[in-house]
Amino acid sequence: MGNEAALAEAASGQDPAAGLRAARSLRELAERLEALQVQNARRGGWSWQEISLFLGVSKQAVHKKYSSLLATPGPAARRRGRGRTGGDDA
């Protein structure tokens, strides 16, 4: 993660091509970070409502965006024949 400063500089610079590329890269990074933190929150027992408060969106929006990502079992769970089960507070 050494190029964040360069991305920020390019995103705020005068060259539209470089600025738009940087803005796209920053948006993609933000999406990945958000998904990671939603996963961390759900694994930590947070409800969709709690997560939605921090993200500034409805609980339905955050659930729709991330519930399928979290329902997909990892490779170890697939090898054991088990996935994520149980109730949900959606």
PDB file with one MODEL, atoms N, CA, C and O in Angstrom:
MODEL        1
ATOM      1  N   MET A   1       0.824  -1.192   0.000  1.00  0.00           N
ATOM      2  CA  MET A   1       0.000   0.000   0.000  1.00  0.00           C
ATOM      3  C   MET A   1       0.863   1.248   0.000  1.00  0.00           C
ATOM      4  O   MET A   1       0.652   2.146   0.815  1.00  0.00           O
ATOM      5  N   GLY A   2       1.795   1.314  -0.868  1.00  0.00           N
ATOM      6  CA  GLY A   2       2.679   2.450  -0.892  1.00  0.00           C
ATOM      7  C   GLY A   2       2.266   3.557  -1.840  1.00  0.00           C
ATOM      8  O   GLY A   2       2.871   4.628  -1.823  1.00  0.00           O
ATOM      9  N   ASN A   3       1.238   3.332  -2.680  1.00  0.00           N
ATOM     10  CA  ASN A   3       0.918   4.336  -3.681  1.00  0.00           C
ATOM     11  C   ASN A   3      -0.329   5.154  -3.360  1.00  0.00           C
ATOM     12  O   ASN A   3      -0.842   5.838  -4.245  1.00  0.00           O
ATOM     13  N   GLU A   4      -0.835   5.108  -2.124  1.00  0.00           N
ATOM     14  CA  GLU A   4      -2.025   5.886  -1.770  1.00  0.00           C
ATOM     15  C   GLU A   4      -1.792   7.377  -1.948  1.00  0.00           C
ATOM     16  O   GLU A   4      -2.668   8.085  -2.445  1.00  0.00           O
ATOM     17  N   ALA A   5      -0.618   7.862  -1.548  1.00  0.00           N
ATOM     18  CA  ALA A   5      -0.312   9.288  -1.694  1.00  0.00           C
ATOM     19  C   ALA A   5      -0.268   9.673  -3.164  1.00  0.00           C
ATOM     20  O   ALA A   5      -0.762  10.737  -3.538  1.00  0.00           O
ATOM     21  N   ALA A   6       0.314   8.827  -3.999  1.00  0.00           N
ATOM     22  CA  ALA A   6       0.368   9.107  -5.435  1.00  0.00           C
ATOM     23  C   ALA A   6      -1.034   9.110  -6.033  1.00  0.00           C
ATOM     24  O   ALA A   6      -1.343   9.941  -6.887  1.00  0.00           O
ATOM     25  N   LEU A   7      -1.888   8.179  -5.587  1.00  0.00           N
ATOM     26  CA  LEU A   7      -3.265   8.143  -6.073  1.00  0.00           C
ATOM     27  C   LEU A   7      -4.017   9.403  -5.671  1.00  0.00           C
ATOM     28  O   LEU A   7      -4.723   9.996  -6.486  1.00  0.00           O
ATOM     29  N   ALA A   8      -3.866   9.812  -4.418  1.00  0.00           N
ATOM     30  CA  ALA A   8      -4.546  11.012  -3.937  1.00  0.00           C
ATOM     31  C   ALA A   8      -4.070  12.240  -4.703  1.00  0.00           C
ATOM     32  O   ALA A   8      -4.869  13.110  -5.049  1.00  0.00           O
ATOM     33  N   GLU A   9      -2.772  12.308  -4.967  1.00  0.00           N
ATOM     34  CA  GLU A   9      -2.223  13.441  -5.715  1.00  0.00           C
ATOM     35  C   GLU A   9      -2.760  13.457  -7.140  1.00  0.00           C
ATOM     36  O   GLU A   9      -3.148  14.507  -7.651  1.00  0.00           O
ATOM     37  N   ALA A  10      -2.783  12.288  -7.779  1.00  0.00           N
ATOM     38  CA  ALA A  10      -3.291  12.207  -9.145  1.00  0.00           C
ATOM     39  C   ALA A  10      -4.781  12.531  -9.196  1.00  0.00           C
ATOM     40  O   ALA A  10      -5.241  13.209 -10.115  1.00  0.00           O
ATOM     41  N   ALA A  11      -5.540  12.045  -8.203  1.00  0.00           N
ATOM     42  CA  ALA A  11      -6.986  12.280  -8.182  1.00  0.00           C
ATOM     43  C   ALA A  11      -7.322  13.752  -8.034  1.00  0.00           C
ATOM     44  O   ALA A  11      -8.379  14.192  -8.486  1.00  0.00           O
ATOM     45  N   SER A  12      -6.451  14.511  -7.416  1.00  0.00           N
ATOM     46  CA  SER A  12      -6.730  15.933  -7.205  1.00  0.00           C
ATOM     47  C   SER A  12      -5.949  16.830  -8.154  1.00  0.00           C
ATOM     48  O   SER A  12      -6.000  18.054  -8.034  1.00  0.00           O
ATOM     49  N   GLY A  13      -5.227  16.233  -9.095  1.00  0.00           N
ATOM     50  CA  GLY A  13      -4.397  17.008 -10.017  1.00  0.00           C
ATOM     51  C   GLY A  13      -5.166  17.571 -11.194  1.00  0.00           C
ATOM     52  O   GLY A  13      -6.388  17.448 -11.269  1.00  0.00           O
ATOM     53  N   GLN A  14      -4.450  18.183 -12.101  1.00  0.00           N
ATOM     54  CA  GLN A  14      -5.036  18.865 -13.261  1.00  0.00           C
ATOM     55  C   GLN A  14      -5.246  17.963 -14.470  1.00  0.00           C
ATOM     56  O   GLN A  14      -5.997  18.326 -15.375  1.00  0.00           O
ATOM     57  N   ASP A  15      -4.603  16.794 -14.511  1.00  0.00           N
ATOM     58  CA  ASP A  15      -4.721  15.884 -15.654  1.00  0.00           C
ATOM     59  C   ASP A  15      -5.971  15.022 -15.479  1.00  0.00           C
ATOM     60  O   ASP A  15      -5.998  14.157 -14.602  1.00  0.00           O
ATOM     61  N   PRO A  16      -7.016  15.240 -16.302  1.00  0.00           N
ATOM     62  CA  PRO A  16      -8.257  14.481 -16.136  1.00  0.00           C
ATOM     63  C   PRO A  16      -8.082  12.976 -16.291  1.00  0.00           C
ATOM     64  O   PRO A  16      -8.698  12.206 -15.554  1.00  0.00           O
ATOM     65  N   ALA A  17      -7.259  12.547 -17.231  1.00  0.00           N
ATOM     66  CA  ALA A  17      -7.064  11.107 -17.432  1.00  0.00           C
ATOM     67  C   ALA A  17      -6.445  10.471 -16.192  1.00  0.00           C
ATOM     68  O   ALA A  17      -6.923   9.442 -15.714  1.00  0.00           O
ATOM     69  N   ALA A  18      -5.394  11.076 -15.678  1.00  0.00           N
ATOM     70  CA  ALA A  18      -4.750  10.545 -14.473  1.00  0.00           C
ATOM     71  C   ALA A  18      -5.694  10.649 -13.278  1.00  0.00           C
ATOM     72  O   ALA A  18      -5.752   9.740 -12.449  1.00  0.00           O
ATOM     73  N   GLY A  19      -6.422  11.739 -13.189  1.00  0.00           N
ATOM     74  CA  GLY A  19      -7.353  11.933 -12.084  1.00  0.00           C
ATOM     75  C   GLY A  19      -8.474  10.921 -12.088  1.00  0.00           C
ATOM     76  O   GLY A  19      -8.837  10.387 -11.040  1.00  0.00           O
ATOM     77  N   LEU A  20      -9.021  10.654 -13.248  1.00  0.00           N
ATOM     78  CA  LEU A  20     -10.115   9.674 -13.339  1.00  0.00           C
ATOM     79  C   LEU A  20      -9.622   8.261 -13.065  1.00  0.00           C
ATOM     80  O   LEU A  20     -10.309   7.479 -12.408  1.00  0.00           O
ATOM     81  N   ARG A  21      -8.429   7.927 -13.567  1.00  0.00           N
ATOM     82  CA  ARG A  21      -7.857   6.601 -13.260  1.00  0.00           C
ATOM     83  C   ARG A  21      -7.644   6.456 -11.757  1.00  0.00           C
ATOM     84  O   ARG A  21      -7.953   5.415 -11.178  1.00  0.00           O
ATOM     85  N   ALA A  22      -7.124   7.490 -11.137  1.00  0.00           N
ATOM     86  CA  ALA A  22      -6.871   7.453  -9.700  1.00  0.00           C
ATOM     87  C   ALA A  22      -8.180   7.367  -8.921  1.00  0.00           C
ATOM     88  O   ALA A  22      -8.275   6.622  -7.946  1.00  0.00           O
ATOM     89  N   ALA A  23      -9.180   8.122  -9.345  1.00  0.00           N
ATOM     90  CA  ALA A  23     -10.477   8.078  -8.669  1.00  0.00           C
ATOM     91  C   ALA A  23     -11.082   6.676  -8.754  1.00  0.00           C
ATOM     92  O   ALA A  23     -11.657   6.186  -7.782  1.00  0.00           O
ATOM     93  N   ARG A  24     -10.951   6.036  -9.908  1.00  0.00           N
ATOM     94  CA  ARG A  24     -11.444   4.669 -10.063  1.00  0.00           C
ATOM     95  C   ARG A  24     -10.694   3.716  -9.132  1.00  0.00           C
ATOM     96  O   ARG A  24     -11.310   2.887  -8.461  1.00  0.00           O
ATOM     97  N   SER A  25      -9.380   3.834  -9.093  1.00  0.00           N
ATOM     98  CA  SER A  25      -8.582   2.963  -8.220  1.00  0.00           C
ATOM     99  C   SER A  25      -8.957   3.156  -6.760  1.00  0.00           C
ATOM    100  O   SER A  25      -9.067   2.187  -6.009  1.00  0.00           O
ATOM    101  N   LEU A  26      -9.151   4.398  -6.360  1.00  0.00           N
ATOM    102  CA  LEU A  26      -9.537   4.674  -4.973  1.00  0.00           C
ATOM    103  C   LEU A  26     -10.920   4.110  -4.665  1.00  0.00           C
ATOM    104  O   LEU A  26     -11.140   3.574  -3.579  1.00  0.00           O
ATOM    105  N   ARG A  27     -11.860   4.227  -5.616  1.00  0.00           N
ATOM    106  CA  ARG A  27     -13.202   3.682  -5.424  1.00  0.00           C
ATOM    107  C   ARG A  27     -13.153   2.161  -5.272  1.00  0.00           C
ATOM    108  O   ARG A  27     -13.826   1.596  -4.410  1.00  0.00           O
ATOM    109  N   GLU A  28     -12.351   1.500  -6.118  1.00  0.00           N
ATOM    110  CA  GLU A  28     -12.219   0.049  -6.031  1.00  0.00           C
ATOM    111  C   GLU A  28     -11.592  -0.375  -4.713  1.00  0.00           C
ATOM    112  O   GLU A  28     -11.999  -1.373  -4.120  1.00  0.00           O
ATOM    113  N   LEU A  29     -10.601   0.382  -4.255  1.00  0.00           N
ATOM    114  CA  LEU A  29      -9.980   0.098  -2.963  1.00  0.00           C
ATOM    115  C   LEU A  29     -10.994   0.265  -1.836  1.00  0.00           C
ATOM    116  O   LEU A  29     -11.064  -0.570  -0.935  1.00  0.00           O
ATOM    117  N   ALA A  30     -11.768   1.324  -1.882  1.00  0.00           N
ATOM    118  CA  ALA A  30     -12.787   1.563  -0.852  1.00  0.00           C
ATOM    119  C   ALA A  30     -13.816   0.433  -0.835  1.00  0.00           C
ATOM    120  O   ALA A  30     -14.245   0.014   0.240  1.00  0.00           O
ATOM    121  N   GLU A  31     -14.217  -0.062  -1.996  1.00  0.00           N
ATOM    122  CA  GLU A  31     -15.172  -1.171  -2.066  1.00  0.00           C
ATOM    123  C   GLU A  31     -14.601  -2.436  -1.421  1.00  0.00           C
ATOM    124  O   GLU A  31     -15.292  -3.132  -0.677  1.00  0.00           O
ATOM    125  N   ARG A  32     -13.336  -2.720  -1.716  1.00  0.00           N
ATOM    126  CA  ARG A  32     -12.701  -3.912  -1.128  1.00  0.00           C
ATOM    127  C   ARG A  32     -12.589  -3.784   0.385  1.00  0.00           C
ATOM    128  O   ARG A  32     -12.843  -4.740   1.119  1.00  0.00           O
ATOM    129  N   LEU A  33     -12.209  -2.598   0.845  1.00  0.00           N
ATOM    130  CA  LEU A  33     -12.087  -2.374   2.288  1.00  0.00           C
ATOM    131  C   LEU A  33     -13.441  -2.473   2.980  1.00  0.00           C
ATOM    132  O   LEU A  33     -13.547  -3.043   4.066  1.00  0.00           O
ATOM    133  N   GLU A  34     -14.474  -1.919   2.353  1.00  0.00           N
ATOM    134  CA  GLU A  34     -15.810  -1.999   2.939  1.00  0.00           C
ATOM    135  C   GLU A  34     -16.252  -3.454   3.055  1.00  0.00           C
ATOM    136  O   GLU A  34     -16.763  -3.862   4.098  1.00  0.00           O
ATOM    137  N   ALA A  35     -16.062  -4.241   1.998  1.00  0.00           N
ATOM    138  CA  ALA A  35     -16.446  -5.652   2.032  1.00  0.00           C
ATOM    139  C   ALA A  35     -15.693  -6.396   3.134  1.00  0.00           C
ATOM    140  O   ALA A  35     -16.276  -7.208   3.852  1.00  0.00           O
ATOM    141  N   LEU A  36     -14.415  -6.120   3.261  1.00  0.00           N
ATOM    142  CA  LEU A  36     -13.611  -6.754   4.302  1.00  0.00           C
ATOM    143  C   LEU A  36     -14.156  -6.420   5.692  1.00  0.00           C
ATOM    144  O   LEU A  36     -14.283  -7.301   6.542  1.00  0.00           O
ATOM    145  N   GLN A  37     -14.473  -5.156   5.915  1.00  0.00           N
ATOM    146  CA  GLN A  37     -14.941  -4.753   7.233  1.00  0.00           C
ATOM    147  C   GLN A  37     -16.361  -5.233   7.523  1.00  0.00           C
ATOM    148  O   GLN A  37     -16.700  -5.482   8.680  1.00  0.00           O
ATOM    149  N   VAL A  38     -17.195  -5.367   6.494  1.00  0.00           N
ATOM    150  CA  VAL A  38     -18.517  -5.969   6.695  1.00  0.00           C
ATOM    151  C   VAL A  38     -18.345  -7.429   7.103  1.00  0.00           C
ATOM    152  O   VAL A  38     -19.032  -7.905   8.007  1.00  0.00           O
ATOM    153  N   GLN A  39     -17.435  -8.140   6.445  1.00  0.00           N
ATOM    154  CA  GLN A  39     -17.161  -9.528   6.827  1.00  0.00           C
ATOM    155  C   GLN A  39     -16.669  -9.593   8.268  1.00  0.00           C
ATOM    156  O   GLN A  39     -17.129 -10.435   9.040  1.00  0.00           O
ATOM    157  N   ASN A  40     -15.747  -8.723   8.635  1.00  0.00           N
ATOM    158  CA  ASN A  40     -15.231  -8.706  10.001  1.00  0.00           C
ATOM    159  C   ASN A  40     -16.346  -8.445  11.006  1.00  0.00           C
ATOM    160  O   ASN A  40     -16.420  -9.096  12.049  1.00  0.00           O
ATOM    161  N   ALA A  41     -17.207  -7.495  10.686  1.00  0.00           N
ATOM    162  CA  ALA A  41     -18.307  -7.155  11.587  1.00  0.00           C
ATOM    163  C   ALA A  41     -19.263  -8.328  11.748  1.00  0.00           C
ATOM    164  O   ALA A  41     -19.653  -8.658  12.868  1.00  0.00           O
ATOM    165  N   ARG A  42     -19.643  -8.959  10.648  1.00  0.00           N
ATOM    166  CA  ARG A  42     -20.581 -10.100  10.736  1.00  0.00           C
ATOM    167  C   ARG A  42     -19.946 -11.259  11.504  1.00  0.00           C
ATOM    168  O   ARG A  42     -20.607 -11.897  12.323  1.00  0.00           O
ATOM    169  N   ARG A  43     -18.677 -11.531  11.244  1.00  0.00           N
ATOM    170  CA  ARG A  43     -18.004 -12.597  11.997  1.00  0.00           C
ATOM    171  C   ARG A  43     -17.911 -12.250  13.478  1.00  0.00           C
ATOM    172  O   ARG A  43     -17.852 -13.138  14.329  1.00  0.00           O
ATOM    173  N   GLY A  44     -17.898 -10.967  13.778  1.00  0.00           N
ATOM    174  CA  GLY A  44     -17.856 -10.503  15.167  1.00  0.00           C
ATOM    175  C   GLY A  44     -19.222 -10.413  15.814  1.00  0.00           C
ATOM    176  O   GLY A  44     -19.336  -9.973  16.958  1.00  0.00           O
ATOM    177  N   GLY A  45     -20.267 -10.824  15.099  1.00  0.00           N
ATOM    178  CA  GLY A  45     -21.600 -10.858  15.670  1.00  0.00           C
ATOM    179  C   GLY A  45     -22.441  -9.602  15.453  1.00  0.00           C
ATOM    180  O   GLY A  45     -23.524  -9.483  16.026  1.00  0.00           O
ATOM    181  N   TRP A  46     -21.969  -8.681  14.650  1.00  0.00           N
ATOM    182  CA  TRP A  46     -22.736  -7.455  14.397  1.00  0.00           C
ATOM    183  C   TRP A  46     -23.962  -7.777  13.555  1.00  0.00           C
ATOM    184  O   TRP A  46     -23.922  -8.654  12.692  1.00  0.00           O
ATOM    185  N   SER A  47     -25.038  -7.070  13.809  1.00  0.00           N
ATOM    186  CA  SER A  47     -26.243  -7.205  12.993  1.00  0.00           C
ATOM    187  C   SER A  47     -26.109  -6.346  11.739  1.00  0.00           C
ATOM    188  O   SER A  47     -25.258  -5.460  11.661  1.00  0.00           O
ATOM    189  N   TRP A  48     -26.966  -6.626  10.766  1.00  0.00           N
ATOM    190  CA  TRP A  48     -26.988  -5.803   9.563  1.00  0.00           C
ATOM    191  C   TRP A  48     -27.346  -4.360   9.924  1.00  0.00           C
ATOM    192  O   TRP A  48     -26.841  -3.422   9.306  1.00  0.00           O
ATOM    193  N   GLN A  49     -28.204  -4.183  10.908  1.00  0.00           N
ATOM    194  CA  GLN A  49     -28.600  -2.843  11.339  1.00  0.00           C
ATOM    195  C   GLN A  49     -27.399  -2.064  11.877  1.00  0.00           C
ATOM    196  O   GLN A  49     -27.210  -0.896  11.537  1.00  0.00           O
ATOM    197  N   GLU A  50     -26.594  -2.709  12.714  1.00  0.00           N
ATOM    198  CA  GLU A  50     -25.408  -2.032  13.261  1.00  0.00           C
ATOM    199  C   GLU A  50     -24.446  -1.616  12.142  1.00  0.00           C
ATOM    200  O   GLU A  50     -23.931  -0.498  12.135  1.00  0.00           O
ATOM    201  N   ILE A  51     -24.218  -2.521  11.211  1.00  0.00           N
ATOM    202  CA  ILE A  51     -23.314  -2.228  10.095  1.00  0.00           C
ATOM    203  C   ILE A  51     -23.873  -1.067   9.274  1.00  0.00           C
ATOM    204  O   ILE A  51     -23.134  -0.165   8.881  1.00  0.00           O
ATOM    205  N   SER A  52     -25.164  -1.096   9.022  1.00  0.00           N
ATOM    206  CA  SER A  52     -25.783  -0.060   8.188  1.00  0.00           C
ATOM    207  C   SER A  52     -25.648   1.322   8.809  1.00  0.00           C
ATOM    208  O   SER A  52     -25.519   2.311   8.088  1.00  0.00           O
ATOM    209  N   LEU A  53     -25.677   1.405  10.132  1.00  0.00           N
ATOM    210  CA  LEU A  53     -25.523   2.700  10.798  1.00  0.00           C
ATOM    211  C   LEU A  53     -24.150   3.303  10.506  1.00  0.00           C
ATOM    212  O   LEU A  53     -24.037   4.503  10.258  1.00  0.00           O
ATOM    213  N   PHE A  54     -23.123   2.483  10.534  1.00  0.00           N
ATOM    214  CA  PHE A  54     -21.772   2.968  10.267  1.00  0.00           C
ATOM    215  C   PHE A  54     -21.561   3.327   8.799  1.00  0.00           C
ATOM    216  O   PHE A  54     -20.794   4.237   8.485  1.00  0.00           O
ATOM    217  N   LEU A  55     -22.245   2.610   7.896  1.00  0.00           N
ATOM    218  CA  LEU A  55     -22.078   2.868   6.469  1.00  0.00           C
ATOM    219  C   LEU A  55     -23.018   3.957   5.951  1.00  0.00           C
ATOM    220  O   LEU A  55     -22.849   4.451   4.836  1.00  0.00           O
ATOM    221  N   GLY A  56     -24.001   4.325   6.760  1.00  0.00           N
ATOM    222  CA  GLY A  56     -24.923   5.370   6.344  1.00  0.00           C
ATOM    223  C   GLY A  56     -25.906   4.938   5.270  1.00  0.00           C
ATOM    224  O   GLY A  56     -26.337   5.745   4.447  1.00  0.00           O
ATOM    225  N   VAL A  57     -26.254   3.664   5.285  1.00  0.00           N
ATOM    226  CA  VAL A  57     -27.233   3.122   4.336  1.00  0.00           C
ATOM    227  C   VAL A  57     -28.258   2.311   5.112  1.00  0.00           C
ATOM    228  O   VAL A  57     -28.100   2.094   6.313  1.00  0.00           O
ATOM    229  N   SER A  58     -29.307   1.862   4.434  1.00  0.00           N
ATOM    230  CA  SER A  58     -30.311   1.039   5.106  1.00  0.00           C
ATOM    231  C   SER A  58     -29.766  -0.363   5.358  1.00  0.00           C
ATOM    232  O   SER A  58     -28.840  -0.816   4.685  1.00  0.00           O
ATOM    233  N   LYS A  59     -30.354  -1.033   6.332  1.00  0.00           N
ATOM    234  CA  LYS A  59     -29.912  -2.407   6.601  1.00  0.00           C
ATOM    235  C   LYS A  59     -30.233  -3.303   5.412  1.00  0.00           C
ATOM    236  O   LYS A  59     -29.507  -4.258   5.138  1.00  0.00           O
ATOM    237  N   GLN A  60     -31.329  -2.996   4.697  1.00  0.00           N
ATOM    238  CA  GLN A  60     -31.685  -3.778   3.518  1.00  0.00           C
ATOM    239  C   GLN A  60     -30.630  -3.616   2.428  1.00  0.00           C
ATOM    240  O   GLN A  60     -30.288  -4.581   1.745  1.00  0.00           O
ATOM    241  N   ALA A  61     -30.112  -2.399   2.264  1.00  0.00           N
ATOM    242  CA  ALA A  61     -29.099  -2.155   1.231  1.00  0.00           C
ATOM    243  C   ALA A  61     -27.808  -2.909   1.520  1.00  0.00           C
ATOM    244  O   ALA A  61     -27.232  -3.529   0.626  1.00  0.00           O
ATOM    245  N   VAL A  62     -27.354  -2.855   2.770  1.00  0.00           N
ATOM    246  CA  VAL A  62     -26.101  -3.531   3.105  1.00  0.00           C
ATOM    247  C   VAL A  62     -26.282  -5.052   3.052  1.00  0.00           C
ATOM    248  O   VAL A  62     -25.370  -5.769   2.642  1.00  0.00           O
ATOM    249  N   HIS A  63     -27.446  -5.541   3.462  1.00  0.00           N
ATOM    250  CA  HIS A  63     -27.714  -6.976   3.397  1.00  0.00           C
ATOM    251  C   HIS A  63     -27.745  -7.451   1.945  1.00  0.00           C
ATOM    252  O   HIS A  63     -27.160  -8.482   1.614  1.00  0.00           O
ATOM    253  N   LYS A  64     -28.425  -6.701   1.085  1.00  0.00           N
ATOM    254  CA  LYS A  64     -28.507  -7.070  -0.328  1.00  0.00           C
ATOM    255  C   LYS A  64     -27.128  -7.105  -0.971  1.00  0.00           C
ATOM    256  O   LYS A  64     -26.831  -7.992  -1.771  1.00  0.00           O
ATOM    257  N   LYS A  65     -26.292  -6.141  -0.620  1.00  0.00           N
ATOM    258  CA  LYS A  65     -24.968  -6.041  -1.237  1.00  0.00           C
ATOM    259  C   LYS A  65     -24.020  -7.130  -0.767  1.00  0.00           C
ATOM    260  O   LYS A  65     -23.211  -7.619  -1.556  1.00  0.00           O
ATOM    261  N   TYR A  66     -24.100  -7.525   0.510  1.00  0.00           N
ATOM    262  CA  TYR A  66     -23.061  -8.395   1.066  1.00  0.00           C
ATOM    263  C   TYR A  66     -23.519  -9.773   1.537  1.00  0.00           C
ATOM    264  O   TYR A  66     -22.669 -10.613   1.832  1.00  0.00           O
ATOM    265  N   SER A  67     -24.813 -10.044   1.620  1.00  0.00           N
ATOM    266  CA  SER A  67     -25.235 -11.327   2.188  1.00  0.00           C
ATOM    267  C   SER A  67     -24.775 -12.514   1.357  1.00  0.00           C
ATOM    268  O   SER A  67     -24.420 -13.549   1.922  1.00  0.00           O
ATOM    269  N   SER A  68     -24.769 -12.398   0.032  1.00  0.00           N
ATOM    270  CA  SER A  68     -24.326 -13.527  -0.786  1.00  0.00           C
ATOM    271  C   SER A  68     -22.823 -13.755  -0.650  1.00  0.00           C
ATOM    272  O   SER A  68     -22.359 -14.893  -0.712  1.00  0.00           O
ATOM    273  N   LEU A  69     -22.070 -12.687  -0.468  1.00  0.00           N
ATOM    274  CA  LEU A  69     -20.630 -12.812  -0.256  1.00  0.00           C
ATOM    275  C   LEU A  69     -20.338 -13.599   1.013  1.00  0.00           C
ATOM    276  O   LEU A  69     -19.423 -14.423   1.041  1.00  0.00           O
ATOM    277  N   LEU A  70     -21.107 -13.350   2.051  1.00  0.00           N
ATOM    278  CA  LEU A  70     -20.875 -14.001   3.333  1.00  0.00           C
ATOM    279  C   LEU A  70     -21.447 -15.402   3.383  1.00  0.00           C
ATOM    280  O   LEU A  70     -21.004 -16.220   4.190  1.00  0.00           O
ATOM    281  N   ALA A  71     -22.426 -15.697   2.536  1.00  0.00           N
ATOM    282  CA  ALA A  71     -23.047 -17.017   2.547  1.00  0.00           C
ATOM    283  C   ALA A  71     -22.211 -18.052   1.805  1.00  0.00           C
ATOM    284  O   ALA A  71     -22.442 -19.253   1.952  1.00  0.00           O
ATOM    285  N   THR A  72     -21.252 -17.607   1.019  1.00  0.00           N
ATOM    286  CA  THR A  72     -20.413 -18.523   0.262  1.00  0.00           C
ATOM    287  C   THR A  72     -19.356 -19.124   1.181  1.00  0.00           C
ATOM    288  O   THR A  72     -18.512 -18.402   1.711  1.00  0.00           O
ATOM    289  N   PRO A  73     -19.399 -20.470   1.377  1.00  0.00           N
ATOM    290  CA  PRO A  73     -18.400 -21.081   2.257  1.00  0.00           C
ATOM    291  C   PRO A  73     -17.007 -21.021   1.658  1.00  0.00           C
ATOM    292  O   PRO A  73     -16.833 -21.066   0.440  1.00  0.00           O
ATOM    293  N   GLY A  74     -16.038 -20.922   2.521  1.00  0.00           N
ATOM    294  CA  GLY A  74     -14.654 -20.930   2.084  1.00  0.00           C
ATOM    295  C   GLY A  74     -14.225 -22.315   1.656  1.00  0.00           C
ATOM    296  O   GLY A  74     -14.989 -23.265   1.827  1.00  0.00           O
ATOM    297  N   PRO A  75     -13.029 -22.467   1.104  1.00  0.00           N
ATOM    298  CA  PRO A  75     -12.559 -23.769   0.625  1.00  0.00           C
ATOM    299  C   PRO A  75     -12.550 -24.832   1.713  1.00  0.00           C
ATOM    300  O   PRO A  75     -12.900 -25.982   1.444  1.00  0.00           O
ATOM    301  N   ALA A  76     -12.163 -24.482   2.926  1.00  0.00           N
ATOM    302  CA  ALA A  76     -12.119 -25.484   3.998  1.00  0.00           C
ATOM    303  C   ALA A  76     -13.515 -25.981   4.330  1.00  0.00           C
ATOM    304  O   ALA A  76     -13.708 -27.177   4.546  1.00  0.00           O
ATOM    305  N   ALA A  77     -14.490 -25.084   4.375  1.00  0.00           N
ATOM    306  CA  ALA A  77     -15.865 -25.478   4.672  1.00  0.00           C
ATOM    307  C   ALA A  77     -16.424 -26.354   3.554  1.00  0.00           C
ATOM    308  O   ALA A  77     -17.157 -27.304   3.829  1.00  0.00           O
ATOM    309  N   ARG A  78     -16.092 -26.052   2.298  1.00  0.00           N
ATOM    310  CA  ARG A  78     -16.580 -26.874   1.193  1.00  0.00           C
ATOM    311  C   ARG A  78     -15.986 -28.273   1.267  1.00  0.00           C
ATOM    312  O   ARG A  78     -16.671 -29.255   0.981  1.00  0.00           O
ATOM    313  N   ARG A  79     -14.711 -28.373   1.651  1.00  0.00           N
ATOM    314  CA  ARG A  79     -14.093 -29.701   1.764  1.00  0.00           C
ATOM    315  C   ARG A  79     -14.776 -30.530   2.840  1.00  0.00           C
ATOM    316  O   ARG A  79     -14.894 -31.747   2.702  1.00  0.00           O
ATOM    317  N   ARG A  80     -15.225 -29.887   3.905  1.00  0.00           N
ATOM    318  CA  ARG A  80     -15.908 -30.596   4.978  1.00  0.00           C
ATOM    319  C   ARG A  80     -17.377 -30.828   4.661  1.00  0.00           C
ATOM    320  O   ARG A  80     -18.067 -31.567   5.363  1.00  0.00           O
ATOM    321  N   GLY A  81     -17.849 -30.182   3.586  1.00  0.00           N
ATOM    322  CA  GLY A  81     -19.250 -30.346   3.215  1.00  0.00           C
ATOM    323  C   GLY A  81     -20.186 -29.467   4.021  1.00  0.00           C
ATOM    324  O   GLY A  81     -21.387 -29.729   4.077  1.00  0.00           O
ATOM    325  N   ARG A  82     -19.650 -28.419   4.650  1.00  0.00           N
ATOM    326  CA  ARG A  82     -20.470 -27.523   5.458  1.00  0.00           C
ATOM    327  C   ARG A  82     -20.274 -26.102   4.988  1.00  0.00           C
ATOM    328  O   ARG A  82     -19.190 -25.710   4.557  1.00  0.00           O
ATOM    329  N   GLY A  83     -21.346 -25.340   5.079  1.00  0.00           N
ATOM    330  CA  GLY A  83     -21.286 -23.907   4.784  1.00  0.00           C
ATOM    331  C   GLY A  83     -21.859 -23.146   5.933  1.00  0.00           C
ATOM    332  O   GLY A  83     -22.112 -23.715   6.995  1.00  0.00           O
ATOM    333  N   ARG A  84     -22.070 -21.879   5.748  1.00  0.00           N
ATOM    334  CA  ARG A  84     -22.670 -21.025   6.790  1.00  0.00           C
ATOM    335  C   ARG A  84     -24.145 -21.338   6.844  1.00  0.00           C
ATOM    336  O   ARG A  84     -24.830 -21.292   5.822  1.00  0.00           O
ATOM    337  N   THR A  85     -24.644 -21.658   8.029  1.00  0.00           N
ATOM    338  CA  THR A  85     -26.060 -21.951   8.198  1.00  0.00           C
ATOM    339  C   THR A  85     -26.575 -21.174   9.395  1.00  0.00           C
ATOM    340  O   THR A  85     -25.826 -20.508  10.110  1.00  0.00           O
ATOM    341  N   GLY A  86     -27.876 -21.285   9.584  1.00  0.00           N
ATOM    342  CA  GLY A  86     -28.450 -20.635  10.760  1.00  0.00           C
ATOM    343  C   GLY A  86     -29.274 -19.439  10.380  1.00  0.00           C
ATOM    344  O   GLY A  86     -29.307 -19.026   9.221  1.00  0.00           O
ATOM    345  N   GLY A  87     -29.940 -18.886  11.370  1.00  0.00           N
ATOM    346  CA  GLY A  87     -30.813 -17.749  11.155  1.00  0.00           C
ATOM    347  C   GLY A  87     -30.040 -16.495  10.859  1.00  0.00           C
ATOM    348  O   GLY A  87     -28.823 -16.422  11.028  1.00  0.00           O
ATOM    349  N   ASP A  88     -30.792 -15.501  10.408  1.00  0.00           N
ATOM    350  CA  ASP A  88     -30.175 -14.222  10.091  1.00  0.00           C
ATOM    351  C   ASP A  88     -31.122 -13.126  10.503  1.00  0.00           C
ATOM    352  O   ASP A  88     -32.334 -13.337  10.548  1.00  0.00           O
ATOM    353  N   ASP A  89     -30.605 -11.985  10.797  1.00  0.00           N
ATOM    354  CA  ASP A  89     -31.431 -10.878  11.272  1.00  0.00           C
ATOM    355  C   ASP A  89     -31.765  -9.904  10.154  1.00  0.00           C
ATOM    356  O   ASP A  89     -32.057  -8.737  10.413  1.00  0.00           O
ATOM    357  N   ALA A  90     -31.723 -10.373   8.917  1.00  0.00           N
ATOM    358  CA  ALA A  90     -31.956  -9.479   7.777  1.00  0.00           C
ATOM    359  C   ALA A  90     -33.279  -8.851   7.837  1.00  0.00           C
ATOM    360  O   ALA A  90     -33.632  -8.070   6.953  1.00  0.00           O
TER     361      ALA A  90
ENDMDL
END
